Amino acid sequence: MNLKAVSLPQDLAPRSAETLIRLGRDFDGGYLIDARGMYESTALIGLGMNDDWSFEADFYSRKKLPVYVYDSTVSGQRFIKRFFKSLFVKFHRPARSVNLFNLCVSYYRFFRDDRRHIRKLVGIDAPPGFISLASILKGLPNSENTRVFLKVDIEGWEYRILEDLIAYSAQIEGLAIEFHDVDIHLDRIIQFIKKFPLNLVHVHGNNTAFVSNHGTPHVIECTFTSRPAGAVIKADLPHPLDMPCDKNRPELKINFA
C-alpha cells in the first residue's frame, strides 16, 4: 500500500481493541467500530449522510434496531430530481443516470419502517431546521434506557456537540466521529478525549483532505467505545481493516509523537 507519513499528538493515540470491525462501503463512507458496542446498542443515530447511508445499512443488517439519520441537505425528492435532470442534460451520460436511479431506489428501500431520515441539521436548537444533540437524545422513546451508537460527520459542526456528547455519555454505547480542521482544533479535540468517558480505540486519517505544513492531517476519523480497551497502541496506523477514503491517493500513515 502506498503510504504518506503524518503525525498526531500522543494524546490522540488509541487503545487496543480486538473487536474492531469495518462497516459501510469500501473507501470513503466506511468506519471501524467496536463490534461489542454495535450489539449492545438499542438505537443508531447518524448525523450527516449526503448520498451515502452504507454505514447505517450495514449496521442495520447486523443488528435490527431503530435508525435515525439527520441531514437536511438531501432528500428522496432531491435524488429523484437529480435523476430526471440527468436524463435531459447536454452530453447525456447513461452511467450517471443509472447510478442516480439506483440511489433513489436504495434510499426508499432503506428509509422506511423503523429507519427514519429527519431533515434537520444538528448542532444548535433553532427550529425548524436545526436541532441539538441533547434534544435528539432526550426525544428518543424511553430515552433514559436507550443505549445509542452515534455516527457523526457534520462538516465542522461536530465541535458544537462535544459538550452534549460528554453530558450524555452514559447513554452512548459507541461513537464514530469525523473531526475537521484538526490542525486548528487540536487542543479542543484533546480536551474532549480527556473528558469523554468512552475509550478511544481507533484513529484514521482522511486522505481526501489537506495535510498541514507540520504534517497534521486536516480530517481524522475517531472511534470510541464504552467497553474496556487495552493498552495505548504504540505502532503506527493505519489498521489492517482501514481503507483510504480516496483509493487513488496514498493512505495516511499516522505516527503518534
N, C-alpha and C positions, 0 to 999 in steps of 0.2 A: 504494500500500500504506500502511495506517495504521501509523505507527511511534511507539515510545516510546523516548526517549533514556536510555541507561545508560552507565556508564563502567567501564573496567578499566585497571590499570596498563600502562604501555608495555612492561613485561617480558612481557606476555601477547599482544602484537601478533604475529600470524602472518607468515610469509614467503610470498611469492607462489608459486603453482604452477599452471601452465596445464592440468594434467591432472586437476583435480578433477572427480569425477562424483558424482551422488547415487544412493544405494542405499537400498532399503526403501520402505515405503509413504509416501504423502503425509502431511504434517504430522508428528505425533509418531510416532517409530519409524524415520524416515529419517535418514541421515547422509551428509555429504560426505566422501569419501575420495580418496586419490591412486590413480588407476587403475593406475599403474605398480606400486604395491605389491600390488594385487589380483592382477595377472597373474604376479607373481614369487613369490607365496605358495604354499606346499605344504600348508598346513592352515589352517583357520579355527576360531578359538576364540571363542565367545560367552559372556560372563559376565553372566548375568541376561537373562531374556526375558519373564517374565509370560505374557501371551497373545498375544505378537507376535514372530514369527520372520521377518518380511518382509525384514529386512536380510539374514539368513543365506540365505533362499531366493533373493533377488535376486542375492546374491554367487555362490551355487552355480550359478545359471542361466547365469552368465557365465564361471565358472571351476570346473570339476568338480574337487573336492578333498575330503578328509575334513573333516567338520564335527563339532565337539564343543561342545555347549551345556550350561552348568552353571546349574541353578536348581532348588532343592528345593521351592519354593513352589507349583509346578504339576506336573501330570502328565496323561497322556491319560485316566486313570481319573477324575481330578477334573473334567476337562472333560465327560466323559460324565455324571457325577453332576449337574453343574450343568445340563446339557441336560434330563435327566429331571425334575429338580426344577422346572424352569421350566414343564413341562407341567401341573403339578398345583398351582401356587401360585394363591392367590386373585387375581382380576383378571388372568387369564392374558393375556399379550401375545405373540401369534403371531410377530411380527417378532423378538422377543428369542429365542424358541425356534429360529427359522430360523438366526439368527446363531450361536447356540451349536452347532447341528448342523453348520454349515459349519466352525466352529472345530475340532470333533472330526475331521471329515474331513480338513481341512488338516493337522492335527497328525500323523495316522497316515500320510498320504501323504508328508509331508516327512521325518519321523524314522524312517528305515529304511535298511538297507544301510550306506553309509559316512557317514550323518548320525545322530549319536547325541545323545540328551538324557540327561545324567547328573544325577541328583537329589542334588546337593550344593551347599552354599553356599561361596563362595570368599573366602578371607581369612586363615584360620589352619588349621593341621593339627590337627584334633580329630575323629578318626574316630568314628562312621561318617558323620556329617552334614556335616562341614566339611573343606575341603582348601585348601592354599595354592597360589598360582600357581606357585611353584617346583616343587612336587610334580607339578602338571599338566604343566609343560613337560619335566621330567625323565622323566615317564612316557610321553611320546609315542614311538611307534615310530621308531627311528633319530633320536632327538631331537637329536643334535648337528648333523645335516644338514637338519633341518626348519626351514623359514622360515615363521613363523606370522603371520597377521593377527589382531589382537585387537580385539574389540568389548566394551567394559566399561560396564555400567550396573547397579551393585550397591548403590545407595541408601546411599552413605556409607561402605561397606566398601572403596571404591577406595583410601582412604588407607592401608589395611593392606597393599596390594600394591605401593605405589610403589617400595619398595626392591627388590622382586623384578623389577619392570619394568626398573629400572636394571641390576641384576645380570645379567639375561638379555637385554639389549637386542640382543646380537649375533644372537639367533635371531628377532628381531621385524622383520618387513617393514613393517608399518603398525599404527597404533593409533587407534581412535576411542573416546574415554573421556568419560564424563559425570562432572563434579565437582559435588558437592552442598555446601550450606552454604559457598559461596565466600566470603562476607563474613567468616567467622571462620577460614578456612583459606587466605587469600590467600598468606601467606608460605610455607606448605608447597607450594602449587602452583607458586609462582615458583621455589623452590629445586629442585623436581622438574624443571621445564623446563630449568633451567640445568645440571643433572646428566645429564639424559636425552640420549643422543647423537642421537636422531632429531630431525628438523626439524618444528617446529610450523607447519602450513600452513593451519589453519582454526580459527576460534572462532565459536561460535553460542550465543546466549543462549536459554535455555528460558523461554518466556513463560508457562508454567503455574505457575511458582514466583514467590515474592515478589521484590521489589527493595528493597534496604536504603534507609534514610533518606539515605545518601550516594550513592545511585544505582548501587550494585553489584548485579548480578543474582545471586540465590542459587544458581542452577544454570546451568552452562555446559557445552557440548559441545566438546571439543578433538580435532583430528585431527593425527596425526604421521605422517611418512614417513621411511623410511631413504634415500630418493632425494634427489638435490640439489634445492635450492629457491632461489628468487630473493631479492630484497631484501625487507626488512620492509615490510609494507603500511602506507601512510600514510592511505589512505582509510577512512572508516567502514564498518562491516559492518551489515547482512547482505550476503552474497554473492548474486549473481543466482539461484543454484540453491537457496538456502535457502528453507524454508517455516516459518511459525510453527508451534510444536508444538500450540497451540490456535488454530484458524482463526478463532475468534470473539473473540480478543483481539489487541491491537496487537502487531506484531512488534517485537523489541528492536533498536534501532539502537545499536551499540556504538562508542563513542569511546574511543581509547586515549590516555591522558594521562600 
